[in-house]
Amino acid sequence: MSRKILYIDPLDCTGCRNCEIACSYIKEGLMNPQKSRIRVVRIGATYDSPIVCRQCEIAPCAKSCPVEAIERKGRVWVVNSQKCIGCGICVQECPFGAIWLHPDNGTAIKCDQCGNCVKHCPPGKLRFVDPNDLAHETEVKYARKLMEIMEEKNVI
């Protein structure tokens, strides 16, 4: 079985932030997006996109941690909050901006792929995918979008 990552196309996200609320409630017992392991960010004026750990094969966050607090558990990288010293090096090293420091205790927090955000995504667009399948799916989607625009503009 290949590894799966959480994915949503920014064109599909409604920006409702239910994923953040569900995550913070499951992980912290509070509906507080600042304590969520997934973050929705605005891209430009019209798009929203969840930012979530991509579970890198060779994770820069784990490699950079001076106390080895980011550990591999099966296919997922998790933060051992007992080891984490809150130095923030992992935050700086993540190429996806998908790890944060907890607002209360300062330890690193990141997605552990529990799937609760997927269950609570109202449009059902947030999902687990095989990263190898993404390229083809994205190509098809954007080719269709380009065709729509070209037809709209009477180019074809």
KESENU-79194 format. One record per residue (C-alpha): residue number from 1; residue in one letter; x, y, z. Coordinates in steps of 0.5 Angstrom, whole numbers, always signed. Layout:
REM residues N
 pos code    xx    yy    zz
 NUM    a     X     Y     Z
...
***
This chain:
REM residues 156
 pos code    xx    yy    zz
   1    m    +0    +0    +0
   2    s    +3    +7    -2
   3    r    +3   +13    +3
   4    k    -3   +17    +3
   5    i    -3   +25    +4
   6    l    -9   +30    +6
   7    y   -10   +34    -1
   8    i   -15   +39    -3
   9    d   -15   +43    -9
  10    p   -15   +51    -7
  11    l   -21   +51   -13
  12    d   -25   +47    -9
  13    c   -24   +49    -2
  14    t   -30   +54    +1
  15    g   -26   +57    +7
  16    c   -31   +54   +12
  17    r   -26   +52   +17
  18    n   -30   +47   +19
  19    c   -23   +42   +19
  20    e   -20   +47   +23
  21    i   -25   +47   +28
  22    a   -26   +39   +28
  23    c   -18   +38   +29
  24    s   -18   +43   +35
  25    y   -24   +40   +38
  26    i   -21   +33   +37
  27    k   -14   +34   +39
  28    e   -15   +40   +45
  29    g   -23   +39   +47
  30    l   -23   +46   +45
  31    m   -26   +50   +38
  32    n   -20   +54   +37
  33    p   -17   +54   +30
  34    q   -10   +57   +33
  35    k   -10   +50   +36
  36    s   -11   +46   +30
  37    r    -6   +42   +26
  38    i    -9   +44   +20
  39    r   -10   +51   +18
  40    v   -14   +55   +12
  41    v   -10   +60    +9
  42    r   -13   +65    +4
  43    i    -9   +65    -3
  44    g   -10   +72    -6
  45    a   -17   +75    -6
  46    t   -21   +69    -8
  47    y   -18   +62    -6
  48    d   -17   +58    +1
  49    s   -13   +52    +2
  50    p   -12   +48    +8
  51    i    -4   +47   +10
  52    v    -3   +41   +13
  53    c    +3   +36   +14
  54    r    +5   +33    +7
  55    q    +9   +27   +11
  56    c   +15   +28    +7
  57    e   +19   +21    +6
  58    i   +25   +25    +9
  59    a   +22   +30   +13
  60    p   +26   +37   +14
  61    c   +23   +38   +21
  62    a   +25   +32   +24
  63    k   +32   +32   +21
  64    s   +33   +39   +24
  65    c   +30   +38   +31
  66    p   +36   +38   +36
  67    v   +32   +33   +41
  68    e   +29   +28   +36
  69    a   +22   +30   +38
  70    i   +19   +29   +31
  71    e   +19   +21   +30
  72    r   +16   +17   +25
  73    k   +10   +12   +27
  74    g    +9    +8   +21
  75    r    +8   +12   +15
  76    v    +7   +19   +20
  77    w   +11   +24   +23
  78    v    +9   +25   +30
  79    v   +11   +30   +35
  80    n   +13   +28   +42
  81    s   +11   +33   +46
  82    q   +15   +31   +52
  83    k   +21   +31   +48
  84    c   +20   +38   +44
  85    i   +23   +44   +47
  86    g   +19   +49   +43
  87    c   +26   +52   +39
  88    g   +22   +53   +33
  89    i   +27   +50   +28
  90    c   +22   +45   +25
  91    v   +17   +51   +24
  92    q   +23   +54   +20
  93    e   +25   +48   +16
  94    c   +18   +46   +14
  95    p   +18   +47    +6
  96    f   +10   +47    +7
  97    g    +9   +51   +13
  98    a    +5   +46   +16
  99    i    +8   +46   +23
 100    w    +7   +51   +28
 101    l    +8   +52   +36
 102    h    +2   +51   +40
 103    p    +0   +58   +43
 104    d    +0   +56   +50
 105    n    +5   +51   +51
 106    g   +10   +53   +45
 107    t   +11   +46   +43
 108    a   +11   +44   +36
 109    i    +4   +41   +33
 110    k    +3   +38   +26
 111    c    -2   +34   +23
 112    d    -2   +26   +25
 113    q    -7   +24   +19
 114    c   -12   +22   +24
 115    g   -18   +24   +19
 116    n   -22   +28   +23
 117    c   -22   +34   +18
 118    v   -24   +30   +12
 119    k   -30   +27   +16
 120    h   -32   +34   +18
 121    c   -31   +38   +11
 122    p   -38   +39    +9
 123    p   -36   +39    +1
 124    g   -33   +33    +2
 125    k   -27   +36    -2
 126    l   -21   +34    +3
 127    r   -19   +27    +2
 128    f   -13   +22    +3
 129    v   -10   +21    -4
 130    d    -4   +18    -7
 131    p    +1   +23    -9
 132    n    +3   +19   -15
 133    d    -4   +20   -17
 134    l    -5   +28   -16
 135    a    -1   +30   -22
 136    h    -6   +26   -27
 137    e   -12   +29   -23
 138    t    -9   +36   -23
 139    e    -7   +36   -31
 140    v   -14   +33   -33
 141    k   -18   +38   -28
 142    y   -14   +44   -31
 143    a   -14   +42   -38
 144    r   -22   +42   -37
 145    k   -22   +49   -34
 146    l   -18   +52   -39
 147    m   -23   +49   -44
 148    e   -28   +52   -41
 149    i   -25   +59   -41
 150    m   -23   +58   -48
 151    e   -30   +56   -50
 152    e   -33   +62   -46
 153    k   -28   +67   -50
 154    n   -30   +64   -56
 155    v   -23   +62   -58
 156    i   -25   +55   -60
***
